[in-house]
Amino acid sequence: MHNGMLKAADAINTYILAKDGNKPSLMEKAFSRDCELEMSVRTDTISFPSAASGTEEITQVLVTKFGDQYENVRTFCLSAPDLDFVPQFSCGWLVGMSSRQDGAVRVGCGMYDWLFDRVDGRVKKLSIDILAMNILPADKLEEVMQWQAHLPYPWCTRTQALKGLPAIDGLAEIANFLKQEKRG
């Protein structure tokens, strides 16, 4: 914190820790009380509401309900903010997890667009674009988790993520996303 302002990377990191670790209490440290969430889901393999408002509702969507359905969650931001205090930031993301219900493995990717409060640095608005969420059999969990365990967490470059990507059918879409050099 500098002058009472949260650094952009710290706000994002706190969100990742809250979501991945199913720790709803962390969300109020990262998100402003009147924050907004927008979701664009471009796959039928996962569902989320298209919007949510306020820390409580967003926490329910992104942490509590998500944590009820998934475990072994590891989310990576594929670039980090260059400066401590930025009004907005966009980056690609990558996630691996397993379903609590049937053990199926999910590996997904997309884009985060962050807007930060100019007063305290907390997240004012988060737009999540889910481009892909591939489902793999439960017997692929060990291989996916081993790959992700070797990646720097939660900040990882596309090159680092692509380097050890398992040669599993169903991950071609993820590989193509990681090869893109566009934003984030």
Buried (B, 14 or more C-beta within 10 A) or exposed (E): EEEEBBBBBBBBBBBBBBBBEBBBEBBBBBBBEEBBBBBBBEBEEBEBEEEBEBBBBBBBBBBEEBBEEBBBBBBBBBBBBEEBBBEEBBBBBBBBBBBEEEBBBBBBBBBBBBBBBEEBBBBBBBBBBBBBBBBBEEEBBEBBBEBBEEBEBBBBBBEBBBEEBBEBEBBEBBEEBBEEEEEB
